[in-house]
Amino acid sequence: MVKKLYELKMAMDLKEIEKHIKEALPDAQIIIQDLAGDGDHYSATVISSEFSGKSKIEQHKMVYNSLKGKMGNELHALAIKTKEQ
């Protein structure tokens, strides 16, 4: 039986996203929501003291870098909000 492309894609669950962010930003408070209920479109609010003195772009890069290249692969869409603790 031939599987459709979307059935073969490995989605990333919210606990895995949280784990990767926590590894990079251990003091972070993280709130993740599944926006579409499909396990593929998330929103993350990340609050960390490590964002202090950094621009929003730098803060967002820190979060994206924590995902170790999984954006666009296992993780299709992640809207990020960052705040200093």
N, CA, C and O atoms as a GROMACS GRO file, in nm:
protein
  340
    1MET      N    1   0.084  -0.118   0.000
    1MET     CA    2   0.000   0.000   0.000
    1MET      C    3   0.089   0.124   0.000
    1MET      O    4   0.187   0.132   0.074
    2VAL      N    5   0.055   0.219  -0.082
    2VAL     CA    6   0.131   0.344  -0.092
    2VAL      C    7   0.080   0.442   0.013
    2VAL      O    8  -0.040   0.468   0.023
    3LYS      N    9   0.174   0.495   0.091
    3LYS     CA   10   0.136   0.593   0.192
    3LYS      C   11   0.150   0.733   0.134
    3LYS      O   12   0.241   0.760   0.055
    4LYS      N   13   0.061   0.820   0.173
    4LYS     CA   14   0.069   0.959   0.130
    4LYS      C   15   0.184   1.027   0.202
    4LYS      O   16   0.222   0.988   0.312
    5LEU      N   17   0.237   1.130   0.139
    5LEU     CA   18   0.352   1.201   0.194
    5LEU      C   19   0.328   1.249   0.336
    5LEU      O   20   0.417   1.237   0.420
    6TYR      N   21   0.211   1.304   0.365
    6TYR     CA   22   0.185   1.357   0.499
    6TYR      C   23   0.177   1.246   0.603
    6TYR      O   24   0.193   1.273   0.722
    7GLU      N   25   0.152   1.124   0.562
    7GLU     CA   26   0.150   1.012   0.657
    7GLU      C   27   0.291   0.969   0.694
    7GLU      O   28   0.313   0.912   0.801
    8LEU      N   29   0.388   0.996   0.605
    8LEU     CA   30   0.525   0.955   0.629
    8LEU      C   31   0.602   1.055   0.716
    8LEU      O   32   0.701   1.019   0.779
    9LYS      N   33   0.557   1.179   0.718
    9LYS     CA   34   0.625   1.284   0.791
    9LYS      C   35   0.620   1.256   0.941
    9LYS      O   36   0.515   1.221   0.996
   10MET      N   37   0.734   1.273   1.005
   10MET     CA   38   0.740   1.253   1.150
   10MET      C   39   0.717   1.388   1.219
   10MET      O   40   0.801   1.478   1.210
   11ALA      N   41   0.606   1.401   1.286
   11ALA     CA   42   0.575   1.525   1.357
   11ALA      C   43   0.650   1.529   1.489
   11ALA      O   44   0.690   1.426   1.542
   12MET      N   45   0.669   1.648   1.540
   12MET     CA   46   0.737   1.668   1.667
   12MET      C   47   0.631   1.703   1.771
   12MET      O   48   0.551   1.794   1.750
   13ASP      N   49   0.630   1.632   1.882
   13ASP     CA   50   0.528   1.663   1.982
   13ASP      C   51   0.574   1.774   2.075
   13ASP      O   52   0.693   1.806   2.083
   14LEU      N   53   0.479   1.830   2.144
   14LEU     CA   54   0.506   1.947   2.227
   14LEU      C   55   0.603   1.920   2.340
   14LEU      O   56   0.678   2.010   2.379
   15LYS      N   57   0.605   1.801   2.394
   15LYS     CA   58   0.701   1.767   2.501
   15LYS      C   59   0.844   1.765   2.447
   15LYS      O   60   0.938   1.803   2.517
   16GLU      N   61   0.860   1.721   2.323
   16GLU     CA   62   0.992   1.720   2.263
   16GLU      C   63   1.041   1.863   2.236
   16GLU      O   64   1.159   1.893   2.255
   17ILE      N   65   0.952   1.950   2.191
   17ILE     CA   66   0.987   2.090   2.169
   17ILE      C   67   1.032   2.151   2.302
   17ILE      O   68   1.136   2.218   2.309
   18GLU      N   69   0.954   2.128   2.406
   18GLU     CA   70   0.986   2.181   2.539
   18GLU      C   71   1.122   2.128   2.586
   18GLU      O   72   1.202   2.204   2.642
   19LYS      N   73   1.148   2.001   2.565
   19LYS     CA   74   1.275   1.939   2.608
   19LYS      C   75   1.394   2.007   2.540
   19LYS      O   76   1.493   2.038   2.607
   20HIS      N   77   1.386   2.031   2.411
   20HIS     CA   78   1.495   2.096   2.338
   20HIS      C   79   1.518   2.238   2.387
   20HIS      O   80   1.632   2.280   2.404
   21ILE      N   81   1.412   2.312   2.409
   21ILE     CA   82   1.426   2.450   2.457
   21ILE      C   83   1.486   2.450   2.597
   21ILE      O   84   1.574   2.532   2.626
   22LYS      N   85   1.441   2.361   2.684
   22LYS     CA   86   1.493   2.352   2.822
   22LYS      C   87   1.640   2.317   2.825
   22LYS      O   88   1.714   2.365   2.910
   23GLU      N   89   1.684   2.232   2.731
   23GLU     CA   90   1.826   2.196   2.726
   23GLU      C   91   1.912   2.319   2.695
   23GLU      O   92   2.021   2.334   2.751
   24ALA      N   93   1.863   2.406   2.608
   24ALA     CA   94   1.938   2.525   2.569
   24ALA      C   95   1.920   2.640   2.668
   24ALA      O   96   2.013   2.719   2.689
   25LEU      N   97   1.802   2.649   2.728
   25LEU     CA   98   1.768   2.758   2.820
   25LEU      C   99   1.712   2.696   2.949
   25LEU      O  100   1.591   2.696   2.969
   26PRO      N  101   1.799   2.644   3.035
   26PRO     CA  102   1.752   2.567   3.152
   26PRO      C  103   1.657   2.641   3.247
   26PRO      O  104   1.575   2.577   3.312
   27ASP      N  105   1.667   2.774   3.255
   27ASP     CA  106   1.580   2.847   3.348
   27ASP      C  107   1.446   2.887   3.284
   27ASP      O  108   1.364   2.952   3.348
   28ALA      N  109   1.426   2.849   3.159
   28ALA     CA  110   1.309   2.896   3.084
   28ALA      C  111   1.177   2.843   3.139
   28ALA      O  112   1.165   2.728   3.180
   29GLN      N  113   1.079   2.933   3.138
   29GLN     CA  114   0.940   2.894   3.158
   29GLN      C  115   0.883   2.886   3.017
   29GLN      O  116   0.896   2.980   2.939
   30ILE      N  117   0.819   2.775   2.985
   30ILE     CA  118   0.776   2.751   2.847
   30ILE      C  119   0.628   2.715   2.845
   30ILE      O  120   0.582   2.628   2.919
   31ILE      N  121   0.555   2.784   2.759
   31ILE     CA  122   0.413   2.754   2.737
   31ILE      C  123   0.398   2.724   2.588
   31ILE      O  124   0.427   2.810   2.504
   32ILE      N  125   0.354   2.603   2.556
   32ILE     CA  126   0.340   2.563   2.417
   32ILE      C  127   0.194   2.527   2.390
   32ILE      O  128   0.131   2.457   2.470
   33GLN      N  129   0.143   2.574   2.278
   33GLN     CA  130   0.006   2.543   2.237
   33GLN      C  131   0.008   2.482   2.097
   33GLN      O  132   0.082   2.526   2.010
   34ASP      N  133  -0.074   2.380   2.078
   34ASP     CA  134  -0.094   2.321   1.945
   34ASP      C  135  -0.204   2.404   1.879
   34ASP      O  136  -0.321   2.392   1.916
   35LEU      N  137  -0.168   2.487   1.783
   35LEU     CA  138  -0.260   2.584   1.726
   35LEU      C  139  -0.370   2.524   1.639
   35LEU      O  140  -0.482   2.575   1.636
   36ALA      N  141  -0.338   2.416   1.569
   36ALA     CA  142  -0.434   2.360   1.474
   36ALA      C  143  -0.484   2.222   1.515
   36ALA      O  144  -0.568   2.163   1.447
   37GLY      N  145  -0.432   2.169   1.626
   37GLY     CA  146  -0.473   2.035   1.669
   37GLY      C  147  -0.416   1.925   1.582
   37GLY      O  148  -0.463   1.811   1.587
   38ASP      N  149  -0.314   1.959   1.501
   38ASP     CA  150  -0.258   1.861   1.409
   38ASP      C  151  -0.118   1.814   1.446
   38ASP      O  152  -0.056   1.736   1.373
   39GLY      N  153  -0.066   1.863   1.560
   39GLY     CA  154   0.068   1.825   1.602
   39GLY      C  155   0.176   1.881   1.510
   39GLY      O  156   0.287   1.829   1.507
   40ASP      N  157   0.145   1.985   1.435
   40ASP     CA  158   0.238   2.036   1.336
   40ASP      C  159   0.249   2.189   1.337
   40ASP      O  160   0.341   2.245   1.278
   41HIS      N  161   0.156   2.256   1.404
   41HIS     CA  162   0.155   2.403   1.410
   41HIS      C  163   0.144   2.446   1.556
   41HIS      O  164   0.040   2.430   1.620
   42TYR      N  165   0.254   2.500   1.607
   42TYR     CA  166   0.261   2.534   1.750
   42TYR      C  167   0.290   2.681   1.771
   42TYR      O  168   0.337   2.752   1.683
   43SER      N  169   0.258   2.724   1.892
   43SER     CA  170   0.296   2.855   1.943
   43SER      C  171   0.371   2.831   2.073
   43SER      O  172   0.328   2.752   2.156
   44ALA      N  173   0.484   2.900   2.090
   44ALA     CA  174   0.562   2.885   2.212
   44ALA      C  175   0.590   3.022   2.272
   44ALA      O  176   0.638   3.112   2.204
   45THR      N  177   0.560   3.034   2.400
   45THR     CA  178   0.601   3.152   2.476
   45THR      C  179   0.714   3.106   2.567
   45THR      O  180   0.698   3.012   2.646
   46VAL      N  181   0.829   3.172   2.555
   46VAL     CA  182   0.948   3.132   2.630
   46VAL      C  183   0.994   3.253   2.712
   46VAL      O  184   1.019   3.361   2.658
   47ILE      N  185   1.005   3.231   2.842
   47ILE     CA  186   1.048   3.337   2.934
   47ILE      C  187   1.179   3.291   2.998
   47ILE      O  188   1.184   3.185   3.060
   48SER      N  189   1.284   3.372   2.982
   48SER     CA  190   1.415   3.332   3.034
   48SER      C  191   1.498   3.454   3.070
   48SER      O  192   1.490   3.557   3.004
   49SER      N  193   1.578   3.440   3.174
   49SER     CA  194   1.671   3.548   3.212
   49SER      C  195   1.784   3.558   3.109
   49SER      O  196   1.850   3.661   3.100
   50GLU      N  197   1.807   3.452   3.032
   50GLU     CA  198   1.913   3.453   2.931
   50GLU      C  199   1.881   3.547   2.815
   50GLU      O  200   1.969   3.575   2.733
   51PHE      N  201   1.759   3.596   2.806
   51PHE     CA  202   1.721   3.691   2.702
   51PHE      C  203   1.759   3.834   2.738
   51PHE      O  204   1.751   3.924   2.654
   52SER      N  205   1.800   3.855   2.861
   52SER     CA  206   1.833   3.988   2.910
   52SER      C  207   1.940   4.055   2.822
   52SER      O  208   2.045   3.997   2.795
   53GLY      N  209   1.910   4.178   2.776
   53GLY     CA  210   2.004   4.254   2.696
   53GLY      C  211   2.010   4.213   2.550
   53GLY      O  212   2.089   4.269   2.473
   54LYS      N  213   1.928   4.118   2.509
   54LYS     CA  214   1.927   4.072   2.371
   54LYS      C  215   1.805   4.126   2.297
   54LYS      O  216   1.699   4.147   2.356
   55SER      N  217   1.821   4.148   2.167
   55SER     CA  218   1.709   4.194   2.086
   55SER      C  219   1.610   4.079   2.067
   55SER      O  220   1.642   3.963   2.093
   56LYS      N  221   1.489   4.112   2.022
   56LYS     CA  222   1.388   4.007   1.995
   56LYS      C  223   1.440   3.908   1.891
   56LYS      O  224   1.417   3.788   1.902
   57ILE      N  225   1.510   3.959   1.791
   57ILE     CA  226   1.565   3.870   1.687
   57ILE      C  227   1.665   3.772   1.749
   57ILE      O  228   1.661   3.653   1.719
   58GLU      N  229   1.753   3.822   1.834
   58GLU     CA  230   1.851   3.735   1.901
   58GLU      C  231   1.780   3.633   1.991
   58GLU      O  232   1.820   3.516   1.996
   59GLN      N  233   1.677   3.676   2.061
   59GLN     CA  234   1.601   3.586   2.148
   59GLN      C  235   1.536   3.475   2.067
   59GLN      O  236   1.542   3.358   2.105
   60HIS      N  237   1.475   3.511   1.956
   60HIS     CA  238   1.408   3.412   1.871
   60HIS      C  239   1.510   3.315   1.811
   60HIS      O  240   1.483   3.195   1.800
   61LYS      N  241   1.627   3.366   1.772
   61LYS     CA  242   1.733   3.279   1.720
   61LYS      C  243   1.776   3.178   1.825
   61LYS      O  244   1.804   3.063   1.792
   62MET      N  245   1.783   3.220   1.950
   62MET     CA  246   1.820   3.129   2.058
   62MET      C  247   1.721   3.013   2.067
   62MET      O  248   1.759   2.898   2.086
   63VAL      N  249   1.593   3.045   2.054
   63VAL     CA  250   1.490   2.941   2.059
   63VAL      C  251   1.500   2.851   1.936
   63VAL      O  252   1.499   2.728   1.950
   64TYR      N  253   1.509   2.910   1.817
   64TYR     CA  254   1.520   2.829   1.695
   64TYR      C  255   1.644   2.740   1.699
   64TYR      O  256   1.638   2.623   1.661
   65ASN      N  257   1.756   2.795   1.745
   65ASN     CA  258   1.879   2.715   1.754
   65ASN      C  259   1.864   2.597   1.849
   65ASN      O  260   1.926   2.492   1.829
   66SER      N  261   1.783   2.614   1.952
   66SER     CA  262   1.763   2.504   2.048
   66SER      C  263   1.695   2.384   1.983
   66SER      O  264   1.704   2.272   2.034
   67LEU      N  265   1.627   2.407   1.872
   67LEU     CA  266   1.553   2.299   1.805
   67LEU      C  267   1.642   2.218   1.711
   67LEU      O  268   1.596   2.124   1.647
   68LYS      N  269   1.768   2.254   1.703
   68LYS     CA  270   1.871   2.175   1.634
   68LYS      C  271   1.833   2.135   1.492
   68LYS      O  272   1.845   2.018   1.455
   69GLY      N  273   1.788   2.231   1.413
   69GLY     CA  274   1.758   2.204   1.273
   69GLY      C  275   1.628   2.131   1.245
   69GLY      O  276   1.604   2.091   1.131
   70LYS      N  277   1.544   2.115   1.345
   70LYS     CA  278   1.419   2.042   1.325
   70LYS      C  279   1.308   2.130   1.264
   70LYS      O  280   1.209   2.077   1.214
   71MET      N  281   1.326   2.264   1.269
   71MET     CA  282   1.228   2.353   1.206
   71MET      C  283   1.227   2.326   1.057
   71MET      O  284   1.331   2.316   0.993
   72GLY      N  285   1.108   2.314   1.002
   72GLY     CA  286   1.094   2.288   0.860
   72GLY      C  287   1.100   2.140   0.825
   72GLY      O  288   1.070   2.101   0.712
   73ASN      N  289   1.138   2.058   0.921
   73ASN     CA  290   1.142   1.913   0.900
   73ASN      C  291   1.034   1.849   0.987
   73ASN      O  292   0.917   1.844   0.949
   74GLU      N  293   1.075   1.801   1.105
   74GLU     CA  294   0.977   1.742   1.197
   74GLU      C  295   0.879   1.846   1.249
   74GLU      O  296   0.764   1.814   1.281
   75LEU      N  297   0.924   1.969   1.258
   75LEU     CA  298   0.841   2.078   1.310
   75LEU      C  299   0.813   2.176   1.197
   75LEU      O  300   0.902   2.246   1.150
   76HIS      N  301   0.687   2.180   1.155
   76HIS     CA  302   0.651   2.260   1.038
   76HIS      C  303   0.640   2.409   1.071
   76HIS      O  304   0.695   2.492   0.999
   77ALA      N  305   0.570   2.444   1.179
   77ALA     CA  306   0.546   2.585   1.210
   77ALA      C  307   0.550   2.609   1.360
   77ALA      O  308   0.485   2.538   1.437
   78LEU      N  309   0.626   2.710   1.400
   78LEU     CA  310   0.634   2.747   1.541
   78LEU      C  311   0.635   2.899   1.551
   78LEU      O  312   0.731   2.964   1.509
   79ALA      N  313   0.528   2.955   1.608
   79ALA     CA  314   0.523   3.098   1.635
   79ALA      C  315   0.586   3.119   1.773
   79ALA      O  316   0.551   3.050   1.869
   80ILE      N  317   0.679   3.213   1.781
   80ILE     CA  318   0.754   3.232   1.906
   80ILE      C  319   0.726   3.369   1.965
   80ILE      O  320   0.726   3.471   1.896
   81LYS      N  321   0.703   3.369   2.097
   81LYS     CA  322   0.699   3.492   2.176
   81LYS      C  323   0.804   3.473   2.284
   81LYS      O  324   0.809   3.370   2.350
   82THR      N  325   0.890   3.573   2.302
   82THR     CA  326   0.992   3.564   2.406
   82THR      C  327   0.976   3.682   2.502
   82THR      O  328   0.932   3.790   2.465
   83LYS      N  329   1.015   3.656   2.627
   83LYS     CA  330   1.011   3.759   2.731
   83LYS      C  331   1.129   3.739   2.823
   83LYS      O  332   1.172   3.627   2.849
   84GLU      N  333   1.182   3.852   2.872
   84GLU     CA  334   1.287   3.842   2.975
   84GLU      C  335   1.225   3.810   3.108
   84GLU      O  336   1.116   3.857   3.140
   85GLN      N  337   1.294   3.732   3.186
   85GLN     CA  338   1.244   3.696   3.319
   85GLN      C  339   1.282   3.801   3.417
   85GLN      O  340   1.249   3.790   3.536
   0.00000   0.00000   0.00000
